[in-house]
Amino acid sequence: MKSVFLLPKLSEKESIPFKEKIKKMRFNKQIIVALVIMIITSALYRVLPGRPYGFAPQIAIALFGGSLFSRQKSYAFLLPIISMFISDLLYQVLYTFQLTAIQGFYQGQLLNYVLIASTAVFGFGIQSNKLSKYFIGFLSAPTAYFLVSNFLVWVQGGGYHHAFTITGLIQTMVDGLPFYPYSVAGTLVFGAILFGSFRILIPKFKAI
């Protein structure tokens, strides 16, 4: 006597959630692959010799993470940190073998990670196709990073030996001005690439 095991038939109503679950799994897989590629390429770009200082994709990644993971905010803050850490690790390896003068691990590194990651907050508001929201985010994030990071440089050590006065603070900000346009330009360029390519590859782009 043969024993036959039959799988229970799903009703039409029951099969709909199952199909949706499969689609969601495929969608999430696409996102994971895209994010891995994004993190690796951004880390590799950051260690390229001759790159304009400040012209980097990490703030754009933070904005993108804030937009994508507006419901799971911890992931939004994690994305730029992973990218930064990988590139800093590569810098340290190159520095160890005397292939670059830039150290990967340095004093105040953790604070810089926190500042970069915190710019993801500006990405939480980028949830529509309105160009105005993109430009506001792309300009606000590097500007906030510039102001806060230079303020902390001044607080921690008087800037480049500048006095702990309003004049000293202004001088510290002026010292950092040459890097600011590159930071804004980098955020605009890489932000356009990240958001644009993601929407092309994954048309049904929604916050997770």
Backbone as a printed PyTorch tensor [residue, N CA C, xyz], in Angstrom:
tensor([[[  0.8510,  -1.2100,   0.0000],
         [  0.0000,   0.0000,   0.0000],
         [  0.8810,   1.2530,   0.0000]],

        [[  0.6520,   2.0790,  -0.9720],
         [  1.4450,   3.3020,  -1.0800],
         [  0.8380,   4.3950,  -0.2080]],

        [[  1.7350,   5.0960,   0.4600],
         [  1.2490,   6.2410,   1.2360],
         [  1.5470,   7.5010,   0.4500]],

        [[  0.5760,   8.2660,   0.2340],
         [  0.7230,   9.4820,  -0.5690],
         [  0.5340,  10.6910,   0.3320]],

        [[  1.5250,  11.5840,   0.2820],
         [  1.4290,  12.7980,   1.0860],
         [  1.1350,  13.9620,   0.1540]],

        [[  0.0580,  14.5640,   0.3430],
         [ -0.3360,  15.6860,  -0.5070],
         [ -0.1560,  16.9890,   0.2490]],

        [[  0.4280,  17.9740,  -0.4480],
         [  0.5460,  19.2990,   0.1470],
         [ -0.8230,  19.9530,   0.1930]],

        [[ -1.1300,  20.6180,   1.2800],
         [ -2.4380,  21.2660,   1.3690],
         [ -2.5780,  22.3540,   0.3170]],

        [[ -3.7150,  22.3650,  -0.3160],
         [ -3.9660,  23.3640,  -1.3590],
         [ -4.3000,  24.6990,  -0.7160]],

        [[ -3.6550,  25.7150,  -1.2420],
         [ -3.9490,  27.0470,  -0.7340],
         [ -5.1320,  27.6240,  -1.4820]],

        [[ -6.0040,  28.2270,  -0.7310],
         [ -7.1310,  28.8980,  -1.3690],
         [ -6.6160,  30.1460,  -2.0660]],

        [[ -7.4580,  30.7210,  -2.9000],
         [ -7.0490,  31.9100,  -3.6580],
         [ -6.6690,  33.0490,  -2.7260]],

        [[ -7.4150,  33.1890,  -1.6290],
         [ -7.1470,  34.2630,  -0.6780],
         [ -5.8250,  34.0320,   0.0510]],

        [[ -5.5560,  32.7470,   0.3710],
         [ -4.3300,  32.4110,   1.0940],
         [ -3.0980,  32.5150,   0.2020]],

        [[ -3.2700,  32.2580,  -1.0900],
         [ -2.1310,  32.2660,  -2.0120],
         [ -1.6300,  33.6700,  -2.3090]],

        [[ -2.4990,  34.6740,  -2.1900],
         [ -2.1060,  36.0570,  -2.4770],
         [ -1.0170,  36.5450,  -1.5180]],

        [[ -1.2000,  36.3840,  -0.1770],
         [ -0.1280,  36.8040,   0.7310],
         [  1.1690,  36.0340,   0.4960]],

        [[  1.0550,  34.7580,   0.1340],
         [  2.2370,  33.9290,  -0.1280],
         [  3.0200,  34.4700,  -1.3240]],

        [[  2.2980,  34.8170,  -2.3920],
         [  2.9380,  35.3760,  -3.5880],
         [  3.5880,  36.7250,  -3.2800]],

        [[  2.8890,  37.5020,  -2.4730],
         [  3.4290,  38.8070,  -2.0920],
         [  4.7080,  38.6470,  -1.2750]],

        [[  4.7340,  37.6140,  -0.4380],
         [  5.9100,  37.3440,   0.3850],
         [  7.1110,  36.9800,  -0.4870]],

        [[  6.8700,  36.1500,  -1.5180],
         [  7.9330,  35.7600,  -2.4450],
         [  8.4760,  36.9840,  -3.1790]],

        [[  7.5560,  37.8470,  -3.6360],
         [  7.9620,  39.0700,  -4.3390],
         [  8.7990,  39.9630,  -3.4280]],

        [[  8.3830,  40.0350,  -2.1530],
         [  9.0920,  40.8700,  -1.1910],
         [ 10.5060,  40.3410,  -0.9480]],

        [[ 10.6340,  39.0020,  -0.8880],
         [ 11.9410,  38.3770,  -0.6890],
         [ 12.8780,  38.7030,  -1.8520]],

        [[ 12.3300,  38.6160,  -3.0850],
         [ 13.1330,  38.9340,  -4.2680],
         [ 13.5290,  40.4050,  -4.2690]],

        [[ 12.5730,  41.2550,  -3.8780],
         [ 12.8080,  42.6970,  -3.8290],
         [ 13.9110,  43.0200,  -2.8190]],

        [[ 13.8410,  42.3890,  -1.6360],
         [ 14.8480,  42.6110,  -0.6040],
         [ 16.2240,  42.1200,  -1.0480]],

        [[ 16.2430,  41.0170,  -1.8040],
         [ 17.5090,  40.4920,  -2.3220],
         [ 18.1420,  41.4930,  -3.2800]],

        [[ 17.3200,  42.1000,  -4.1270],
         [ 17.8100,  43.1270,  -5.0530],
         [ 18.4240,  44.2970,  -4.2880]],

        [[ 17.7440,  44.7020,  -3.2260],
         [ 18.2190,  45.8210,  -2.4190],
         [ 19.5530,  45.4860,  -1.7680]],

        [[ 19.6640,  44.2860,  -1.1970],
         [ 20.8980,  43.8720,  -0.5210],
         [ 22.0720,  43.8650,  -1.4920]],

        [[ 21.8660,  43.2870,  -2.6770],
         [ 22.9290,  43.2370,  -3.6950],
         [ 23.3510,  44.6540,  -4.0900]],

        [[ 22.3580,  45.5240,  -4.3070],
         [ 22.6470,  46.9110,  -4.6960],
         [ 23.4180,  47.6440,  -3.6010]],

        [[ 23.0470,  47.4170,  -2.3420],
         [ 23.7160,  48.0780,  -1.2220],
         [ 25.1530,  47.5970,  -1.0620]],

        [[ 25.3740,  46.3020,  -1.2340],
         [ 26.7340,  45.7420,  -1.1330],
         [ 27.6350,  46.3500,  -2.2040]],

        [[ 27.1240,  46.4210,  -3.4390],
         [ 27.8900,  47.0240,  -4.5410],
         [ 28.1900,  48.4900,  -4.2370]],

        [[ 27.1890,  49.1990,  -3.7150],
         [ 27.3370,  50.6130,  -3.3940],
         [ 28.4160,  50.8290,  -2.3380]],

        [[ 28.3950,  50.0320,  -1.2780],
         [ 29.3530,  50.1800,  -0.1820],
         [ 30.7760,  49.8860,  -0.6490]],

        [[ 30.9440,  48.8060,  -1.4100],
         [ 32.2820,  48.4120,  -1.8720],
         [ 32.8670,  49.4440,  -2.8380]],

        [[ 32.0620,  49.8680,  -3.8220],
         [ 32.5630,  50.8350,  -4.8110],
         [ 32.8580,  52.1950,  -4.1730]],

        [[ 32.0300,  52.6160,  -3.2240],
         [ 32.2590,  53.9070,  -2.5620],
         [ 33.5190,  53.8640,  -1.7040]],

        [[ 33.7610,  52.7260,  -1.0540],
         [ 34.9680,  52.5740,  -0.2370],
         [ 36.2210,  52.5870,  -1.1090]],

        [[ 36.1520,  51.8970,  -2.2510],
         [ 37.2950,  51.8550,  -3.1710],
         [ 37.5710,  53.2310,  -3.7710]],

        [[ 36.4900,  53.9570,  -4.1090],
         [ 36.6650,  55.2920,  -4.6850],
         [ 37.3660,  56.2240,  -3.6970]],

        [[ 37.0080,  56.1180,  -2.4300],
         [ 37.5470,  57.0330,  -1.4140],
         [ 39.0630,  56.9220,  -1.2630]],

        [[ 39.6280,  55.7520,  -1.5580],
         [ 41.0780,  55.5800,  -1.4040],
         [ 41.8440,  55.8190,  -2.7150]],

        [[ 41.1290,  56.2630,  -3.7470],
         [ 41.8080,  56.5420,  -5.0190],
         [ 42.8130,  57.6770,  -4.8500]],

        [[ 44.0340,  57.5160,  -5.3470],
         [ 45.0150,  58.6060,  -5.2670],
         [ 44.6150,  59.7620,  -6.1810]],

        [[ 44.8510,  60.9800,  -5.6990],
         [ 44.5430,  62.1550,  -6.5090],
         [ 43.1050,  62.6170,  -6.4210]],

        [[ 42.3030,  61.9370,  -5.6020],
         [ 40.8990,  62.3500,  -5.4520],
         [ 40.8430,  63.7030,  -4.7460]],

        [[ 40.0300,  64.6470,  -5.2450],
         [ 39.8870,  65.9320,  -4.5490],
         [ 39.4130,  65.7130,  -3.1150]],

        [[ 40.1260,  66.2860,  -2.1610],
         [ 39.7940,  66.0800,  -0.7510],
         [ 38.4140,  66.6660,  -0.4550]],

        [[ 37.5400,  65.8470,   0.0700],
         [ 36.1700,  66.2780,   0.3620],
         [ 35.1690,  65.7880,  -0.6650]],

        [[ 35.6640,  65.4790,  -1.8730],
         [ 34.7710,  64.9850,  -2.9300],
         [ 34.6220,  63.4710,  -2.7500]],

        [[ 33.6990,  63.1000,  -1.8710],
         [ 33.5180,  61.6910,  -1.4950],
         [ 32.0260,  61.3590,  -1.4090]],

        [[ 31.6770,  60.0820,  -1.4960],
         [ 30.2620,  59.6910,  -1.5480],
         [ 29.6130,  59.3720,  -0.2010]],

        [[ 30.3720,  59.4800,   0.9070],
         [ 29.8410,  58.9740,   2.1780],
         [ 28.6190,  59.7510,   2.6950]],

        [[ 28.6010,  61.0690,   2.5330],
         [ 27.4210,  61.8380,   2.9640],
         [ 26.2240,  61.5040,   2.0790]],

        [[ 26.4740,  61.3170,   0.7910],
         [ 25.3960,  60.9100,  -0.1290],
         [ 24.8440,  59.5470,   0.2680]],

        [[ 25.7240,  58.6470,   0.7040],
         [ 25.2830,  57.3210,   1.1620],
         [ 24.4250,  57.4550,   2.4120]],

        [[ 24.8200,  58.3590,   3.3080],
         [ 24.0340,  58.5930,   4.5240],
         [ 22.6330,  59.1040,   4.1770]],

        [[ 22.5540,  60.0280,   3.2240],
         [ 21.2560,  60.5510,   2.7830],
         [ 20.4180,  59.4540,   2.1440]],

        [[ 21.0630,  58.6610,   1.3150],
         [ 20.3720,  57.5580,   0.6550],
         [ 19.8670,  56.5500,   1.6840]],

        [[ 20.7100,  56.2480,   2.6650],
         [ 20.3050,  55.3320,   3.7320],
         [ 19.1400,  55.8800,   4.5330]],

        [[ 19.1570,  57.1930,   4.7890],
         [ 18.0580,  57.8150,   5.5180],
         [ 16.7540,  57.7460,   4.7610]],

        [[ 16.8330,  57.8850,   3.4310],
         [ 15.6320,  57.8040,   2.5970],
         [ 15.1090,  56.3750,   2.5000]],

        [[ 16.0350,  55.4250,   2.3230],
         [ 15.6430,  54.0240,   2.1520],
         [ 15.1750,  53.3920,   3.4530]],

        [[ 15.8880,  53.6860,   4.5430],
         [ 15.5950,  53.0440,   5.8270],
         [ 14.9510,  54.0200,   6.8100]],

        [[ 13.9940,  54.7930,   6.3340],
         [ 13.3480,  55.7720,   7.2160],
         [ 12.5270,  55.1030,   8.3160]],

        [[ 12.1540,  53.8230,   8.1000],
         [ 11.3940,  53.0900,   9.1250],
         [ 12.3020,  52.2520,  10.0210]],

        [[ 13.4950,  51.9460,   9.5330],
         [ 14.4740,  51.1910,  10.3230],
         [ 15.7550,  52.0270,  10.3940]],

        [[ 15.6930,  53.0490,  11.2100],
         [ 16.7010,  54.1050,  11.2030],
         [ 18.1140,  53.6360,  11.5370]],

        [[ 18.2410,  52.5750,  12.3170],
         [ 19.5780,  52.1030,  12.6870],
         [ 20.3840,  51.7030,  11.4520]],

        [[ 19.7070,  51.1290,  10.4410],
         [ 20.3820,  50.7450,   9.1970],
         [ 20.8410,  51.9740,   8.4190]],

        [[ 20.0580,  53.0360,   8.5060],
         [ 20.4110,  54.2780,   7.8050],
         [ 21.7360,  54.8270,   8.3200]],

        [[ 21.9290,  54.7860,   9.6310],
         [ 23.1680,  55.2820,  10.2300],
         [ 24.3370,  54.3250,   9.9880]],

        [[ 24.0170,  53.0540,   9.8100],
         [ 25.0560,  52.0280,   9.6550],
         [ 25.7230,  52.0530,   8.2760]],

        [[ 24.9530,  52.3630,   7.2370],
         [ 25.4770,  52.3220,   5.8620],
         [ 26.7490,  53.1580,   5.6620]],

        [[ 26.7250,  54.4650,   5.9850],
         [ 27.9430,  55.2590,   5.7680],
         [ 29.0970,  54.8300,   6.6580]],

        [[ 28.7880,  54.3180,   7.8550],
         [ 29.8470,  53.8710,   8.7680],
         [ 30.5840,  52.6710,   8.1840]],

        [[ 29.8340,  51.7250,   7.6130],
         [ 30.4580,  50.5480,   6.9940],
         [ 31.3630,  50.9770,   5.8400]],

        [[ 30.8520,  51.8820,   5.0080],
         [ 31.6350,  52.3760,   3.8730],
         [ 32.9050,  53.0820,   4.3420]],

        [[ 32.7660,  53.9240,   5.3740],
         [ 33.9130,  54.6440,   5.9220],
         [ 34.9370,  53.6770,   6.5050]],

        [[ 34.4520,  52.6920,   7.2610],
         [ 35.3630,  51.7560,   7.9280],
         [ 36.1700,  50.9430,   6.9140]],

        [[ 35.5000,  50.4600,   5.8610],
         [ 36.2010,  49.6720,   4.8360],
         [ 37.2810,  50.5120,   4.1610]],

        [[ 36.9380,  51.7480,   3.8060],
         [ 37.9220,  52.6180,   3.1460],
         [ 39.0570,  52.9890,   4.0960]],

        [[ 38.7390,  53.2220,   5.3760],
         [ 39.7870,  53.5280,   6.3540],
         [ 40.7010,  52.3270,   6.5810]],

        [[ 40.1200,  51.1400,   6.5540],
         [ 40.9140,  49.9170,   6.6810],
         [ 41.8790,  49.7810,   5.5010]],

        [[ 41.3850,  50.0860,   4.3020],
         [ 42.2360,  50.0520,   3.1100],
         [ 43.3420,  51.1020,   3.1990]],

        [[ 42.9660,  52.3000,   3.6920],
         [ 43.9620,  53.3530,   3.8810],
         [ 45.0700,  52.8940,   4.8340]],

        [[ 44.6650,  52.2340,   5.9220],
         [ 45.6310,  51.7900,   6.9200],
         [ 46.5850,  50.7370,   6.3500]],

        [[ 46.0550,  49.8420,   5.5290],
         [ 46.8890,  48.8180,   4.8800],
         [ 47.9000,  49.4900,   3.9450]],

        [[ 47.4200,  50.4450,   3.1490],
         [ 48.3070,  51.1710,   2.2290],
         [ 49.3550,  51.9750,   2.9910]],

        [[ 48.9350,  52.5620,   4.1150],
         [ 49.8530,  53.3460,   4.9540],
         [ 50.9220,  52.4490,   5.5750]],

        [[ 50.5210,  51.2610,   6.0070],
         [ 51.4520,  50.3030,   6.6110],
         [ 52.5450,  49.8970,   5.6290]],

        [[ 52.1530,  49.7440,   4.3660],
         [ 53.1230,  49.3650,   3.3310],
         [ 53.7420,  50.5890,   2.6410]],

        [[ 53.5440,  51.7710,   3.2660],
         [ 54.1310,  53.0280,   2.7870],
         [ 53.7330,  53.3630,   1.3440]],

        [[ 52.4750,  53.0600,   1.0330],
         [ 51.9520,  53.3630,  -0.2960],
         [ 51.1160,  54.6400,  -0.3000]],

        [[ 50.8710,  55.1820,   0.8840],
         [ 50.1530,  56.4450,   1.0270],
         [ 50.5840,  57.1190,   2.3220]],

        [[ 50.4240,  58.4370,   2.3600],
         [ 50.7690,  59.1840,   3.5720],
         [ 49.5630,  59.3540,   4.4880]],

        [[ 48.4130,  58.8650,   4.0430],
         [ 47.1700,  59.0150,   4.8070],
         [ 46.9640,  57.8080,   5.7150]],

        [[ 46.8210,  58.0700,   7.0030],
         [ 46.5470,  56.9990,   7.9570],
         [ 45.0680,  56.6330,   7.9240]],

        [[ 44.7890,  55.3500,   8.0420],
         [ 43.3980,  54.9070,   8.0540],
         [ 42.7420,  55.1100,   9.4010]],

        [[ 43.5030,  54.8690,  10.4620],
         [ 42.9850,  55.0070,  11.8230],
         [ 43.7100,  56.1530,  12.5140]],

        [[ 42.9470,  57.0520,  13.0840],
         [ 43.5130,  58.2860,  13.6160],
         [ 42.7050,  58.7510,  14.8250]],

        [[ 43.2640,  59.7020,  15.5360],
         [ 42.5960,  60.2540,  16.7100],
         [ 41.3670,  61.0630,  16.2820]],

        [[ 40.2550,  60.8510,  16.9710],
         [ 39.0160,  61.5490,  16.6410],
         [ 38.2170,  60.8880,  15.5380]],

        [[ 38.6340,  59.6830,  15.1510],
         [ 37.9640,  58.9690,  14.0590],
         [ 36.5140,  58.6300,  14.3970]],

        [[ 36.2970,  58.1830,  15.6260],
         [ 34.9440,  57.7960,  16.0470],
         [ 33.9830,  58.9730,  15.9390]],

        [[ 34.4580,  60.1450,  16.3390],
         [ 33.6230,  61.3420,  16.2690],
         [ 33.2720,  61.6710,  14.8230]],

        [[ 34.2260,  61.4870,  13.9240],
         [ 33.9710,  61.7350,  12.5050],
         [ 32.9300,  60.7600,  11.9630]],

        [[ 32.9890,  59.5150,  12.4170],
         [ 31.9950,  58.5150,  12.0210],
         [ 30.5970,  58.9420,  12.4630]],

        [[ 30.5250,  59.4270,  13.6940],
         [ 29.2330,  59.8640,  14.2430],
         [ 28.6780,  61.0280,  13.4280]],

        [[ 29.5460,  61.9750,  13.0710],
         [ 29.1110,  63.1450,  12.2950],
         [ 28.6080,  62.7460,  10.9130]],

        [[ 29.3610,  61.8710,  10.2440],
         [ 28.9490,  61.4110,   8.9120],
         [ 27.6220,  60.6670,   8.9940]],

        [[ 27.5210,  59.7520,   9.9600],
         [ 26.3020,  58.9460,  10.1050],
         [ 25.0900,  59.8110,  10.4360]],

        [[ 25.3030,  60.8560,  11.2320],
         [ 24.1810,  61.7100,  11.6530],
         [ 23.5500,  62.4760,  10.4940]],

        [[ 24.2770,  62.6360,   9.3890],
         [ 23.6970,  63.3360,   8.2340],
         [ 22.5760,  62.5210,   7.5800]],

        [[ 22.4480,  61.2540,   7.9770],
         [ 21.3340,  60.4330,   7.4750],
         [ 19.9890,  61.0250,   7.8750]],

        [[ 19.9890,  61.8110,   8.9410],
         [ 18.7530,  62.4610,   9.4080],
         [ 18.1260,  63.2910,   8.2900]],

        [[ 18.9610,  63.9380,   7.4890],
         [ 18.4500,  64.7710,   6.3950],
         [ 17.8210,  63.9200,   5.2900]],

        [[ 18.1620,  62.6450,   5.2540],
         [ 17.5870,  61.7510,   4.2530],
         [ 16.2090,  61.2480,   4.6110]],

        [[ 15.8380,  61.3580,   5.8890],
         [ 14.5200,  60.8760,   6.3150],
         [ 13.3860,  61.6350,   5.6300]],

        [[ 13.6650,  62.8690,   5.2360],
         [ 12.6280,  63.6840,   4.5930],
         [ 12.5590,  63.5120,   3.0880]],

        [[ 13.4930,  62.7360,   2.5120],
         [ 13.4860,  62.5310,   1.0550],
         [ 12.6690,  61.2870,   0.7440]],

        [[ 11.3730,  61.4460,   0.6190],
         [ 10.4710,  60.3200,   0.3850],
         [  9.5920,  60.5080,  -0.8430]],

        [[  9.8600,  61.5470,  -1.6080],
         [  9.0390,  61.7960,  -2.7950],
         [  9.9500,  62.0780,  -3.9860]],

        [[  9.3420,  62.2950,  -5.1430],
         [ 10.1170,  62.5790,  -6.3540],
         [ 10.3430,  64.0740,  -6.5680]],

        [[ 10.0090,  64.8880,  -5.5700],
         [ 10.1830,  66.3300,  -5.7000],
         [ 11.6670,  66.6870,  -5.6710]],

        [[ 12.1340,  67.3420,  -6.7250],
         [ 13.5460,  67.7160,  -6.8100],
         [ 13.9530,  68.6620,  -5.6880]],

        [[ 13.0060,  69.4870,  -5.2410],
         [ 13.3130,  70.4490,  -4.1780],
         [ 13.7700,  69.7420,  -2.9070]],

        [[ 13.1340,  68.6120,  -2.5870],
         [ 13.5120,  67.8670,  -1.3770],
         [ 14.9080,  67.2710,  -1.5090]],

        [[ 15.2370,  66.8240,  -2.7170],
         [ 16.5760,  66.2810,  -2.9540],
         [ 17.6310,  67.3700,  -2.7710]],

        [[ 17.3940,  68.5330,  -3.3820],
         [ 18.3680,  69.6160,  -3.3030],
         [ 18.5300,  70.1280,  -1.8740]],

        [[ 17.4230,  70.1980,  -1.1450],
         [ 17.4970,  70.6330,   0.2560],
         [ 18.3620,  69.6680,   1.0600]],

        [[ 18.1200,  68.3730,   0.8640],
         [ 18.9030,  67.3600,   1.5700],
         [ 20.3610,  67.3680,   1.1530]],

        [[ 20.6030,  67.4650,  -0.1750],
         [ 21.9670,  67.4260,  -0.7010],
         [ 22.7920,  68.6420,  -0.2720]],

        [[ 22.1320,  69.7620,  -0.0040],
         [ 22.8390,  70.9650,   0.4320],
         [ 22.9390,  71.0470,   1.9550]],

        [[ 21.8650,  70.6480,   2.6400],
         [ 21.8230,  70.7520,   4.1040],
         [ 22.8200,  69.8190,   4.7870]],

        [[ 22.9200,  68.5790,   4.2970],
         [ 23.7730,  67.5800,   4.9510],
         [ 25.2540,  67.9750,   4.9550]],

        [[ 25.8610,  68.2900,   3.7930],
         [ 27.2760,  68.6920,   3.8270],
         [ 27.5140,  70.0140,   4.5460]],

        [[ 26.5130,  70.9030,   4.5030],
         [ 26.6460,  72.1810,   5.2110],
         [ 26.6730,  71.9580,   6.7170]],

        [[ 25.7640,  71.1160,   7.2040],
         [ 25.7290,  70.7870,   8.6350],
         [ 27.0250,  70.1080,   9.0610]],

        [[ 27.5160,  69.1910,   8.2230],
         [ 28.7680,  68.4940,   8.5320],
         [ 29.9340,  69.4810,   8.5960]],

        [[ 29.9770,  70.4050,   7.6540],
         [ 31.0420,  71.4150,   7.6200],
         [ 31.0290,  72.2640,   8.8880]],

        [[ 29.8570,  72.7650,   9.2580],
         [ 29.7450,  73.6540,  10.4170],
         [ 30.0790,  72.9390,  11.7210]],

        [[ 29.4990,  71.7550,  11.9220],
         [ 29.7030,  71.0210,  13.1800],
         [ 31.1330,  70.5070,  13.2930]],

        [[ 31.6700,  69.9460,  12.2170],
         [ 33.0260,  69.3860,  12.2710],
         [ 34.0700,  70.4670,  12.5320]],

        [[ 33.9180,  71.6240,  11.8900],
         [ 34.8770,  72.7070,  12.1180],
         [ 34.7050,  73.3270,  13.4960]],

        [[ 33.4780,  73.3680,  13.9810],
         [ 33.2490,  73.8490,  15.3440],
         [ 33.9510,  72.9380,  16.3510]],

        [[ 33.8600,  71.6250,  16.1350],
         [ 34.5040,  70.6660,  17.0390],
         [ 36.0250,  70.7510,  16.9540]],

        [[ 36.5450,  71.0180,  15.7570],
         [ 37.9960,  71.2230,  15.6040],
         [ 38.4370,  72.4110,  16.4460]],

        [[ 37.6530,  73.4720,  16.4020],
         [ 37.9590,  74.6810,  17.1700],
         [ 37.8590,  74.4180,  18.6720]],

        [[ 36.8150,  73.7010,  19.0950],
         [ 36.6020,  73.4140,  20.5170],
         [ 37.6940,  72.5050,  21.0720]],

        [[ 38.0650,  71.4940,  20.3090],
         [ 39.0140,  70.4990,  20.8020],
         [ 40.4510,  71.0060,  20.8870]],

        [[ 40.8100,  71.8780,  19.9640],
         [ 42.2080,  72.3160,  20.0040],
         [ 42.4240,  73.7240,  19.5210]],

        [[ 41.3870,  74.5230,  19.5520],
         [ 41.5360,  75.8890,  19.0800],
         [ 41.7530,  75.9720,  17.5850]],

        [[ 41.2330,  74.9730,  16.8540],
         [ 41.4390,  74.9730,  15.4050],
         [ 42.9170,  74.8050,  15.1060]],

        [[ 43.3870,  75.5010,  14.1020],
         [ 44.8180,  75.4850,  13.7930],
         [ 45.4900,  76.5710,  14.6390]],

        [[ 45.5020,  76.3160,  15.9530],
         [ 46.0800,  77.2390,  16.9380],
         [ 45.3510,  78.5830,  16.9530]],

        [[ 44.0640,  78.5510,  16.6550],
         [ 43.2790,  79.7750,  16.7420],
         [ 42.7490,  79.9310,  18.1640]],

        [[ 42.5480,  81.1600,  18.5590],
         [ 42.1010,  81.4530,  19.9250],
         [ 40.6650,  80.9990,  20.1460]],

        [[ 40.3390,  80.7540,  21.4300],
         [ 38.9720,  80.3640,  21.7830],
         [ 38.1060,  81.6160,  21.8950]],

        [[ 37.9550,  82.2870,  20.7750],
         [ 37.1290,  83.4870,  20.6750],
         [ 36.2650,  83.3610,  19.4240]],

        [[ 35.3160,  84.2700,  19.2890],
         [ 34.4780,  84.2680,  18.0870],
         [ 35.3420,  84.4420,  16.8390]],

        [[ 36.3440,  85.2980,  16.9590],
         [ 37.2660,  85.5100,  15.8280],
         [ 38.0120,  84.2220,  15.4940]],

        [[ 38.4440,  83.5030,  16.5410],
         [ 39.1380,  82.2330,  16.3410],
         [ 38.2530,  81.1980,  15.6770]],

        [[ 36.9740,  81.1840,  16.0740],
         [ 36.0110,  80.2500,  15.4720],
         [ 35.8100,  80.5710,  13.9910]],

        [[ 35.6590,  81.8540,  13.6910],
         [ 35.4800,  82.2750,  12.2940],
         [ 36.7030,  81.8970,  11.4630]],

        [[ 37.8950,  82.0820,  12.0360],
         [ 39.1280,  81.7330,  11.3210],
         [ 39.2010,  80.2310,  11.0430]],

        [[ 38.7210,  79.4340,  12.0090],
         [ 38.6990,  77.9800,  11.8220],
         [ 37.7500,  77.6020,  10.6910]],

        [[ 36.5910,  78.2740,  10.6570],
         [ 35.6280,  78.0200,   9.5800],
         [ 36.2180,  78.4080,   8.2200]],

        [[ 36.9280,  79.5260,   8.2020],
         [ 37.5470,  79.9950,   6.9560],
         [ 38.5990,  78.9940,   6.4820]],

        [[ 39.3440,  78.4160,   7.4340],
         [ 40.3620,  77.4150,   7.0800],
         [ 39.7480,  76.1970,   6.3940]],

        [[ 38.5120,  75.8790,   6.7900],
         [ 37.8470,  74.7030,   6.2260],
         [ 37.0760,  74.9780,   4.9420]],

        [[ 36.9420,  76.2550,   4.5790],
         [ 36.1470,  76.6270,   3.3990],
         [ 36.6080,  75.9970,   2.0820]],

        [[ 37.9120,  75.8450,   1.8300],
         [ 38.3350,  75.2490,   0.5480],
         [ 37.7800,  73.8450,   0.3120]],

        [[ 37.4740,  73.1150,   1.3970],
         [ 36.9760,  71.7460,   1.2480],
         [ 35.4540,  71.6840,   1.1100]],

        [[ 34.7840,  72.7620,   1.5370],
         [ 33.3150,  72.7620,   1.5540],
         [ 32.6880,  72.5930,   0.1680]],

        [[ 33.1370,  73.3390,  -0.8640],
         [ 32.5290,  73.1570,  -2.1980],
         [ 32.6710,  71.7340,  -2.7270]],

        [[ 33.8120,  71.0910,  -2.4320],
         [ 34.0160,  69.7090,  -2.8750],
         [ 33.0510,  68.7610,  -2.1700]],

        [[ 32.7940,  69.0460,  -0.8970],
         [ 31.8620,  68.2170,  -0.1330],
         [ 30.4450,  68.3240,  -0.6940]],

        [[ 30.0360,  69.5560,  -1.0130],
         [ 28.7040,  69.7760,  -1.5970],
         [ 28.6200,  69.1330,  -2.9800]],

        [[ 29.6540,  69.3660,  -3.7950],
         [ 29.6670,  68.8050,  -5.1550],
         [ 29.6470,  67.2810,  -5.1180]],

        [[ 30.4350,  66.6980,  -4.2150],
         [ 30.4690,  65.2410,  -4.0840],
         [ 29.1240,  64.6750,  -3.6810]],

        [[ 28.4580,  65.3630,  -2.7500],
         [ 27.1390,  64.9100,  -2.3000],
         [ 26.1130,  65.0080,  -3.4230]],

        [[ 26.1680,  66.0940,  -4.1930],
         [ 25.2380,  66.2700,  -5.3180],
         [ 25.4550,  65.2100,  -6.3970]],

        [[ 26.7160,  65.0110,  -6.7740],
         [ 27.0310,  64.0630,  -7.8520],
         [ 26.7140,  62.6310,  -7.4390]],

        [[ 27.2530,  62.2170,  -6.2890],
         [ 27.0430,  60.8350,  -5.8580],
         [ 25.6030,  60.5910,  -5.4060]],

        [[ 24.9690,  61.6410,  -4.8790],
         [ 23.5590,  61.5150,  -4.5110],
         [ 22.6910,  61.2700,  -5.7320]],

        [[ 22.9710,  62.0240,  -6.8060],
         [ 22.2220,  61.8390,  -8.0600],
         [ 22.4470,  60.4400,  -8.6250]],

        [[ 23.6920,  59.9490,  -8.5370],
         [ 24.0070,  58.6060,  -9.0430],
         [ 23.2870,  57.5350,  -8.2270]],

        [[ 23.3570,  57.6610,  -6.9070],
         [ 22.7590,  56.6450,  -6.0290],
         [ 21.2430,  56.5930,  -6.1650]],

        [[ 20.5980,  57.7500,  -5.9910],
         [ 19.1360,  57.7840,  -6.0600],
         [ 18.6460,  57.4590,  -7.4660]],

        [[ 19.3330,  58.0130,  -8.4730],
         [ 18.9170,  57.7900,  -9.8570],
         [ 19.0470,  56.3470, -10.2850]],

        [[ 20.2190,  55.7500, -10.0550],
         [ 20.4450,  54.3570, -10.4700],
         [ 19.5630,  53.3930,  -9.6950]],

        [[ 19.3190,  53.6900,  -8.4310],
         [ 18.4880,  52.8020,  -7.6160],
         [ 17.0540,  52.8060,  -8.1100]],

        [[ 16.5890,  53.9740,  -8.5230],
         [ 15.2110,  54.0540,  -9.0290],
         [ 15.0820,  53.4090, -10.4040]],

        [[ 16.1710,  53.3960, -11.1750],
         [ 16.1420,  52.7260, -12.4790],
         [ 16.1770,  51.2100, -12.2940]],

        [[ 17.0790,  50.7430, -11.4230],
         [ 17.2240,  49.3030, -11.1930],
         [ 16.0410,  48.7260, -10.4320]],

        [[ 15.5510,  49.5180,  -9.4590],
         [ 14.4190,  49.0660,  -8.6470],
         [ 13.3330,  50.1360,  -8.7270]],

        [[ 12.4810,  50.0810,  -9.7640],
         [ 11.4740,  51.1260,  -9.9870],
         [ 10.5230,  51.3190,  -8.8040]],

        [[ 10.1630,  50.2250,  -8.1500],
         [  9.2220,  50.3200,  -7.0300],
         [  9.9750,  50.6350,  -5.7440]],

        [[ 10.7340,  51.7150,  -5.8070],
         [ 11.5540,  52.1300,  -4.6680],
         [ 10.6550,  52.6870,  -3.5700]],

        [[ 10.7320,  52.0620,  -2.4110],
         [  9.9560,  52.5350,  -1.2600],
         [ 10.8190,  52.4440,  -0.0150]],

        [[ 10.4930,  53.2660,   0.9580],
         [ 11.2180,  53.2100,   2.2240],
         [ 10.9430,  51.8830,   2.9200]],

        [[ 11.9820,  51.3500,   3.5410],
         [ 11.8470,  50.0670,   4.2330],
         [ 11.6200,  50.3180,   5.7150]]])
